[in-house]
């Protein structure tokens, strides 16, 4: 394979000179010659602004080397991607090598990250890697560090392999998602370790890229995940469909939310499997979305009255459907239970929890006993202040909470309460407006003596096989 060393094209590798131009020259030469490897050699620091990867080029960052994002916003063209490493319409491209790509995220904010939640304008912060309309993509065996915004954003890409990444973002940095497949198809993510202040792995169909169609045929396997938001999420940007998605054999720890479907727009979510995982969730400060739900499935309209909302997301106010979703072989422990909520116009359909243990306990200082519907059409101008946000609703905690759904099966589901049981811990099962709830070996007691194990309102039970 032809090798194009960036040092031969004028790179200094001293962490002071901006080497973006030299790296780009090496990429251009490699592409023009028909392809090969662009070598970023080991033992150096290469400061860089935006570089554009091109077809048939493998950008290979060797062990011991760091490609460091320039802290100067002028080094990132103000395009739709606005990132450090980008590609547009390319095929057969790769990022490999074992080295580190450092987003230098702390240099893009004012002050420090000593606060529990650090608000900042995401438009001022460059993303780390953005790939648009690419085919045959491989990203593997790299450390992606301290991204100031979304870390690895794939838009309209097809046939993607992501393997063996270490994504280490600041747990107090909003918007620093780990991996974002957006309107993508045939994506395989495996054996990654990700920690992020925002979602670790999140599937999207954003409004600005509708021309690329649904997100479909995605697998995520063998990952370890830590998030101050959701470890694995579908949505909330959901203008088009999501389908044929499998998530399995992952370990989730210390996260605000575990496995989440957050439908807020007109797209549909269907044919989804979550299997063979351990999930640990906890409460955080209220600015962070999530209330320690290990399982969170929602279909709720996006807010429409907020002055800085985005009407292009859902101009009609329509809401899609969530259906044919399976959760199986899960061991969950957290400060909340499973939360399943459709709405009267779009009930959840055909949801199965099979062989799931939910252990609910309390160990952090943050208050619980609230349902989190954010972002939602309940929110008005005050939603930026979580203390006033009507998307946060005071409500007792149940082991499993279900509303506005039909054809829900709880098979071999166990609710177990921990040793710390605040007064808002209540029922093993609470459900309302559910047509066709099937209980098959559901086991659980109330959190406190004298309370009811289950509370059902406008629920049609398909059978009575539970131990409640």
C-alpha positions as CSV (number, residue, x, y, z in Angstrom):
1,X,0.0,0.0,0.0
2,X,1.4,3.4,-0.9
3,X,2.2,5.5,2.2
4,X,2.1,9.3,2.3
5,X,3.9,10.6,5.5
6,X,2.5,14.0,6.5
7,X,6.0,15.0,7.6
8,X,7.0,14.9,3.9
9,X,4.4,17.5,3.1
10,X,5.5,20.1,5.7
11,X,4.0,19.0,9.0
12,X,6.0,19.9,12.0
13,X,4.3,17.7,14.6
14,X,5.4,20.1,17.4
15,X,1.9,21.0,18.7
16,X,2.5,24.6,17.9
17,X,2.4,25.0,14.1
18,X,-1.0,24.4,12.5
19,X,-0.4,21.3,10.4
20,X,-3.8,21.1,8.7
21,X,-2.4,22.3,5.4
22,X,0.3,19.7,5.4
23,X,-2.1,16.9,6.3
24,X,-4.5,18.0,3.6
25,X,-1.7,18.0,1.0
26,X,-0.8,14.4,1.9
27,X,-4.5,13.4,1.7
28,X,-4.9,15.1,-1.7
29,X,-1.8,13.4,-3.1
30,X,-2.9,10.0,-1.9
31,X,-6.4,10.5,-3.3
32,X,-5.0,11.7,-6.7
33,X,-2.7,8.7,-7.0
34,X,-5.7,6.3,-6.5
35,X,-5.5,5.7,-2.8
36,X,-3.4,4.4,0.1
37,X,-2.4,5.4,3.6
38,X,-1.7,8.9,4.9
39,X,0.6,8.3,7.9
40,X,0.6,10.5,10.9
41,X,3.7,9.2,12.5
42,X,4.1,8.3,16.2
43,X,5.5,10.3,19.1
44,X,4.4,13.7,18.0
45,X,1.6,16.2,18.4
46,X,0.0,17.6,15.3
47,X,-2.1,20.7,15.8
48,X,-4.9,21.0,13.2
49,X,-8.0,22.7,12.1
50,X,-10.4,21.2,9.5
51,X,-9.0,18.6,7.1
52,X,-11.1,16.8,4.5
53,X,-10.7,13.0,4.0
54,X,-11.2,11.8,0.4
55,X,-12.1,8.5,-1.3
56,X,-9.8,5.5,-1.0
57,X,-7.7,7.2,1.8
58,X,-6.9,5.7,5.2
59,X,-5.8,8.4,7.6
60,X,-3.6,6.4,10.0
61,X,-2.7,8.0,13.3
62,X,0.0,5.9,14.9
63,X,0.3,4.8,18.5
64,X,1.9,7.6,20.6
65,X,0.7,10.4,18.3
66,X,-1.9,13.0,19.0
67,X,-3.8,15.1,16.5
68,X,-4.9,18.1,18.5
69,X,-7.8,20.4,17.5
70,X,-6.8,24.0,17.1
71,X,-8.5,26.2,19.7
72,X,-9.0,29.0,17.1
73,X,-12.7,28.9,15.8
74,X,-11.4,30.5,12.6
75,X,-9.7,27.2,11.7
76,X,-13.1,25.5,11.2
77,X,-15.1,26.7,8.2
78,X,-18.6,27.6,9.1
79,X,-20.3,24.8,7.2
80,X,-23.1,22.4,8.2
81,X,-20.6,19.9,9.6
82,X,-18.0,22.3,11.1
83,X,-15.6,19.7,12.4
84,X,-11.9,18.8,12.6
85,X,-11.9,15.8,10.3
86,X,-14.6,15.7,7.6
87,X,-15.5,13.8,4.5
88,X,-18.3,14.5,1.9
89,X,-19.5,12.1,-0.7
90,X,-16.4,9.9,-0.3
91,X,-16.2,6.1,-0.6
92,X,-13.8,3.5,0.9
93,X,-12.4,5.8,3.6
94,X,-10.8,4.9,7.0
95,X,-9.6,6.4,10.2
96,X,-7.3,4.0,12.0
97,X,-4.0,3.5,13.8
98,X,-4.2,3.4,17.6
99,X,-3.3,7.0,18.2
100,X,-5.4,9.9,19.7
101,X,-7.5,12.5,18.1
102,X,-8.0,15.2,20.7
103,X,-10.9,17.7,20.4
104,X,-9.3,20.1,22.9
105,X,-12.9,20.7,24.2
106,X,-12.0,22.8,27.2
107,X,-10.5,25.5,25.0
108,X,-13.9,26.1,23.4
109,X,-15.7,27.2,26.6
110,X,-15.4,30.1,28.8
111,X,-14.4,29.4,32.4
112,X,-14.1,25.8,33.5
113,X,-16.2,22.7,34.1
114,X,-16.4,22.9,37.8
115,X,-20.2,23.3,37.6
116,X,-22.5,20.3,37.7
117,X,-23.8,21.3,34.3
118,X,-22.0,23.7,32.0
119,X,-24.3,25.5,29.5
120,X,-22.7,26.8,26.4
121,X,-23.6,27.5,22.8
122,X,-22.9,24.4,20.7
123,X,-22.6,26.5,17.5
124,X,-19.3,27.9,18.8
125,X,-17.8,24.5,19.3
126,X,-16.4,22.3,16.5
127,X,-17.3,18.6,16.3
128,X,-14.5,16.1,16.1
129,X,-15.3,13.9,13.1
130,X,-18.2,14.5,10.6
131,X,-18.8,12.3,7.6
132,X,-21.5,13.2,5.1
133,X,-23.0,10.9,2.4
134,X,-20.1,8.5,2.5
135,X,-19.9,4.8,1.5
136,X,-17.6,2.1,2.8
137,X,-16.5,3.8,6.1
138,X,-14.1,2.2,8.7
139,X,-13.2,3.9,12.0
140,X,-11.3,1.7,14.3
141,X,-8.6,1.4,17.1
142,X,-8.4,5.1,18.0
143,X,-8.8,7.2,21.1
144,X,-11.2,10.1,20.5
145,X,-10.7,12.5,23.4
146,X,-12.4,15.6,24.8
147,X,-14.7,16.5,22.0
148,X,-16.2,20.0,22.3
149,X,-19.4,18.9,20.5
150,X,-20.7,15.7,18.8
151,X,-17.7,13.4,18.6
152,X,-18.3,11.1,15.6
153,X,-21.3,12.3,13.5
154,X,-22.2,10.2,10.5
155,X,-24.8,11.7,8.1
156,X,-26.4,9.8,5.3
157,X,-23.6,7.2,5.4
158,X,-23.9,3.6,4.3
159,X,-21.8,0.4,5.0
160,X,-20.0,1.6,8.2
161,X,-17.8,-0.3,10.6
162,X,-16.9,1.3,13.9
163,X,-14.7,-0.9,16.1
164,X,-12.5,-0.7,19.1
165,X,-12.8,3.0,19.8
166,X,-12.1,4.7,23.1
167,X,-14.2,7.8,23.3
168,X,-13.3,9.8,26.5
169,X,-15.3,13.0,26.7
170,X,-16.0,15.2,29.7
171,X,-18.9,14.0,31.8
172,X,-19.9,17.7,32.5
173,X,-19.9,18.8,28.8
174,X,-23.3,19.0,27.2
175,X,-23.7,18.0,23.5
176,X,-20.5,15.9,23.5
177,X,-22.3,12.8,22.1
178,X,-20.1,9.8,21.4
179,X,-21.3,8.2,18.1
180,X,-24.3,9.7,16.1
181,X,-25.5,7.7,13.1
182,X,-27.9,10.1,11.4
183,X,-30.0,9.0,8.4
184,X,-27.5,6.1,8.1
185,X,-27.8,2.5,6.9
186,X,-26.0,-0.8,7.5
187,X,-23.8,0.4,10.5
188,X,-21.9,-2.0,12.8
189,X,-20.6,-0.6,16.1
190,X,-18.6,-3.0,18.2
191,X,-16.2,-3.3,21.2
192,X,-16.1,0.4,22.0
193,X,-15.6,2.1,25.4
194,X,-17.5,5.4,25.6
195,X,-17.9,8.0,28.3
196,X,-19.7,11.2,27.5
197,X,-21.6,14.1,29.2
198,X,-24.2,13.6,26.5
199,X,-25.5,10.4,24.9
200,X,-22.9,7.7,24.2
201,X,-24.5,6.1,21.1
202,X,-27.5,7.9,19.7
203,X,-29.3,7.3,16.5
204,X,-30.9,10.3,14.8
205,X,-32.9,11.5,11.8
206,X,-32.3,15.2,12.0
207,X,-34.4,17.8,10.1
208,X,-31.6,19.3,8.0
209,X,-30.8,16.0,6.2
210,X,-34.2,14.5,5.4
211,X,-33.0,13.8,1.9
212,X,-31.0,10.8,3.2
213,X,-34.0,8.9,4.4
214,X,-34.4,6.6,7.5
215,X,-31.8,5.3,9.9
216,X,-31.9,1.5,9.5
217,X,-30.1,-1.8,9.8
218,X,-27.9,-0.9,12.8
219,X,-26.1,-3.2,15.2
220,X,-24.3,-2.3,18.5
221,X,-22.4,-5.0,20.2
222,X,-20.0,-5.4,23.1
223,X,-19.6,-1.8,24.2
224,X,-19.0,-0.4,27.7
225,X,-20.8,2.9,28.3
226,X,-21.0,5.7,30.8
227,X,-23.1,8.8,30.2
228,X,-24.5,11.8,32.1
229,X,-27.4,11.5,29.6
230,X,-28.5,8.3,27.8
231,X,-26.0,5.4,27.2
232,X,-28.0,4.2,24.2
233,X,-30.7,6.3,22.6
234,X,-32.9,6.5,19.5
235,X,-34.0,10.2,19.0
236,X,-34.9,12.8,20.1
237,X,-34.3,14.1,16.6
238,X,-36.8,11.8,14.8
239,X,-38.1,13.4,11.6
240,X,-37.9,10.1,9.7
241,X,-38.1,6.4,10.5
242,X,-35.8,4.1,12.5
243,X,-36.0,0.4,11.9
244,X,-34.2,-2.9,12.2
245,X,-32.0,-2.0,15.2
246,X,-30.2,-4.5,17.5
247,X,-28.3,-3.6,20.6
248,X,-26.7,-6.4,22.6
249,X,-24.0,-7.5,25.0
250,X,-23.3,-4.1,26.4
251,X,-22.4,-2.9,29.9
252,X,-23.9,0.4,31.1
253,X,-22.8,2.1,34.3
254,X,-23.3,5.3,36.2
255,X,-25.6,6.8,33.6
256,X,-28.6,9.2,33.8
257,X,-30.6,6.9,31.4
258,X,-29.8,3.4,30.1
259,X,-31.7,2.3,27.0
260,X,-33.9,5.0,25.6
261,X,-36.3,5.5,22.7
262,X,-37.2,9.2,22.6
263,X,-39.6,9.8,19.7
264,X,-40.6,13.5,19.5
265,X,-41.4,14.0,15.8
266,X,-43.2,12.5,12.8
267,X,-40.8,9.5,12.3
268,X,-41.6,5.9,13.4
269,X,-39.5,3.5,15.4
270,X,-40.0,-0.2,14.8
271,X,-38.2,-3.6,15.0
272,X,-35.8,-2.9,17.8
273,X,-34.1,-5.4,20.1
274,X,-32.1,-4.7,23.3
275,X,-30.6,-7.9,24.7
276,X,-28.1,-9.4,27.2
277,X,-27.0,-6.3,29.1
278,X,-26.4,-5.0,32.6
279,X,-27.7,-1.4,33.1
280,X,-26.8,0.8,36.1
281,X,-28.5,4.3,36.3
282,X,-28.5,7.1,38.8
283,X,-29.9,10.6,39.3
284,X,-28.1,13.8,38.3
285,X,-28.8,17.5,38.6
286,X,-32.1,18.5,36.8
287,X,-30.5,20.2,33.8
288,X,-29.5,16.8,32.5
289,X,-32.3,14.9,30.7
290,X,-33.1,11.6,32.4
291,X,-34.3,10.5,35.8
292,X,-32.3,7.3,36.2
293,X,-34.6,5.2,34.0
294,X,-32.8,2.0,33.0
295,X,-35.5,1.5,30.3
296,X,-37.2,4.6,28.7
297,X,-39.6,4.3,25.8
298,X,-41.6,7.4,24.8
299,X,-43.6,8.9,22.0
300,X,-44.4,12.5,22.9
301,X,-44.8,15.6,20.8
302,X,-41.8,18.0,20.7
303,X,-42.3,21.4,22.4
304,X,-43.7,24.0,20.0
305,X,-44.1,27.2,22.0
306,X,-40.5,27.8,23.1
307,X,-39.1,31.0,21.4
308,X,-35.8,29.3,20.4
309,X,-37.4,26.0,19.3
310,X,-37.0,24.7,15.8
311,X,-40.3,24.6,13.9
312,X,-38.6,22.8,10.9
313,X,-38.4,19.7,13.1
314,X,-42.1,19.1,13.1
315,X,-44.1,21.9,11.5
316,X,-47.4,19.9,11.5
317,X,-47.1,18.8,15.1
318,X,-47.6,15.1,14.0
319,X,-46.1,12.3,16.1
320,X,-44.9,9.0,14.8
321,X,-45.3,5.5,16.4
322,X,-43.1,3.2,18.4
323,X,-43.8,-0.5,17.9
324,X,-42.3,-4.0,17.9
325,X,-39.7,-3.4,20.6
326,X,-38.0,-6.2,22.7
327,X,-36.0,-5.9,25.9
328,X,-34.7,-9.3,26.9
329,X,-32.2,-10.7,29.4
330,X,-31.4,-7.5,31.3
331,X,-30.1,-6.9,34.8
332,X,-31.0,-3.4,35.8
333,X,-30.2,-1.5,38.9
334,X,-30.9,2.2,39.4
335,X,-32.7,5.0,41.2
336,X,-35.8,4.6,39.0
337,X,-37.7,1.9,37.3
338,X,-38.7,1.3,33.7
339,X,-40.7,4.1,32.1
340,X,-43.0,3.5,29.0
341,X,-45.2,6.3,27.8
342,X,-46.9,6.9,24.5
343,X,-49.6,9.6,24.1
344,X,-53.3,9.3,23.4
345,X,-52.8,9.9,19.7
346,X,-49.9,7.5,19.4
347,X,-49.8,4.7,21.9
348,X,-46.8,2.5,22.2
349,X,-47.5,-0.8,20.4
350,X,-46.2,-4.4,20.9
351,X,-43.6,-3.8,23.6
352,X,-42.1,-6.8,25.4
353,X,-39.9,-7.0,28.5
354,X,-38.7,-10.6,28.8
355,X,-36.5,-11.9,31.6
356,X,-35.7,-8.4,33.1
357,X,-34.8,-7.7,36.7
358,X,-35.3,-4.2,37.9
359,X,-33.7,-3.3,41.3
360,X,-34.7,0.1,42.5
361,X,-32.6,1.8,45.2
362,X,-31.5,5.3,46.3
363,X,-27.9,6.4,46.9
364,X,-27.3,9.9,45.4
365,X,-28.2,13.2,46.9
366,X,-30.4,14.3,44.0
367,X,-34.1,14.2,44.5
368,X,-36.2,11.6,42.6
369,X,-40.0,11.0,42.3
370,X,-40.3,12.8,39.0
371,X,-41.3,11.9,35.4
372,X,-39.1,13.4,32.7
373,X,-41.0,14.1,29.4
374,X,-38.4,16.5,28.0
375,X,-38.4,17.8,25.3
376,X,-42.2,17.9,25.0
377,X,-45.1,20.2,24.0
378,X,-45.8,20.9,27.7
379,X,-42.7,23.0,27.8
380,X,-43.0,26.8,27.4
381,X,-40.5,29.7,27.7
382,X,-39.4,28.6,31.2
383,X,-38.1,25.2,30.2
384,X,-34.5,26.3,30.3
385,X,-35.0,26.5,34.1
386,X,-35.6,22.9,35.1
387,X,-37.2,24.0,38.4
388,X,-40.0,25.5,36.3
389,X,-40.1,23.1,33.4
390,X,-43.5,21.4,33.1
391,X,-41.8,18.6,31.2
392,X,-40.7,17.5,34.7
393,X,-43.7,16.1,36.6
394,X,-43.7,15.1,40.2
395,X,-44.9,11.5,40.4
396,X,-44.2,8.5,42.6
397,X,-41.6,6.0,41.4
398,X,-42.8,2.6,40.2
399,X,-40.8,-0.5,39.3
400,X,-42.5,-0.4,35.9
401,X,-44.6,2.5,34.7
402,X,-46.7,2.2,31.6
403,X,-49.2,4.7,30.0
404,X,-50.9,5.1,26.6
405,X,-49.9,1.7,25.2
406,X,-51.3,-1.4,23.7
407,X,-50.2,-5.0,23.5
408,X,-47.5,-4.9,26.2
409,X,-46.0,-8.1,27.6
410,X,-44.1,-8.4,30.9
411,X,-42.7,-11.9,30.9
412,X,-40.4,-13.0,33.7
413,X,-40.0,-9.5,35.0
414,X,-38.9,-9.0,38.6
415,X,-39.0,-5.7,40.6
416,X,-36.9,-5.6,43.7
417,X,-36.6,-2.7,46.0
418,X,-33.2,-1.8,47.6
419,X,-32.5,-1.0,51.3
420,X,-33.1,2.8,50.8
421,X,-36.7,3.5,50.1
422,X,-37.8,7.1,50.1
423,X,-41.6,7.8,50.5
424,X,-42.0,8.3,46.7
425,X,-41.1,4.7,46.0
426,X,-44.5,3.0,45.6
427,X,-45.8,0.4,43.3
428,X,-44.1,-2.5,41.6
429,X,-46.3,-1.9,38.6
430,X,-48.3,1.2,37.7
431,X,-50.2,1.4,34.4
432,X,-53.0,3.6,32.9
433,X,-54.7,3.6,29.6
434,X,-53.2,0.3,28.4
435,X,-55.1,-2.0,26.1
436,X,-53.8,-5.5,26.3
437,X,-51.4,-5.8,29.1
438,X,-50.1,-9.3,29.5
439,X,-48.5,-10.4,32.8
440,X,-46.5,-13.7,32.6
441,X,-44.6,-14.3,35.8
442,X,-44.4,-10.7,36.9
443,X,-43.0,-10.6,40.4
444,X,-42.8,-7.6,42.7
445,X,-44.0,-6.2,46.0
446,X,-44.8,-2.6,47.0
447,X,-41.9,-0.5,48.3
448,X,-43.7,0.1,51.6
449,X,-46.0,-2.1,53.7
450,X,-49.7,-1.4,53.3
451,X,-49.3,0.0,49.8
452,X,-50.6,-1.7,46.7
453,X,-48.2,-3.8,44.6
454,X,-49.9,-2.6,41.5
455,X,-52.0,0.4,40.5
456,X,-54.0,0.0,37.3
457,X,-56.3,2.5,35.8
458,X,-58.1,1.9,32.5
459,X,-56.1,-1.2,31.8
460,X,-57.3,-4.2,30.0
461,X,-55.4,-7.3,31.2
462,X,-54.9,-10.0,28.6
463,X,-54.3,-12.6,31.4
464,X,-53.7,-12.9,35.1
465,X,-50.4,-14.8,35.3
466,X,-48.6,-12.5,37.6
467,X,-47.5,-13.0,41.3
468,X,-48.8,-9.6,42.4
